[in-house]
Amino acid sequence: MKTVEREEAYLRAKKRVENLKGFYWNLGTYLIVIPLLAYVNYKTTWEDIKWFWFPLFGWGLGIIFHGFSVFGAHKLFDKNWEDRKIQEFMDRERAMTFKNKEGDSDHN
């Protein structure tokens, strides 16, 4: 691979990592803030209105779209998805079988 191509690949990978990091920060913040908002709602105006649902669904929808932009909705169930999943399960099975065989040989 040429140096220019390698650098471009590095920059694309770095951008992808930054996008992933942003998504995980968004998700982590959501998982902390929403329960706090629900608690504040419960302690203050629970009998009147349950307003915490609005940020829960609004922000949650934003996280879904953010996830699609980072992970790509097209990657969820594209034509190769099934093949990748089959291969993933086969690899796991092979690893477990190998691990079990190693354990059996240790006892002999």
VENSUL-V219295 format. One line per field, one symbol per residue. ss: DSSP state (2 for helix, 1 for strand, 0 for the rest). burial: 1 if it has 16 or more other ideal C-beta (glycine too) atoms within 10 Angstrom, else 0. A space follows every 50 residues. Layout:
ss: ???
burial: ???
This chain:
ss: 00222222222222222222222222222222222222222222000000 02222222222222222222222220000022222222222222222222 22222220
burial: 00000000000000000000001001000100010011001000000000 01001100100010010001000000000000000000000000000000 00000000
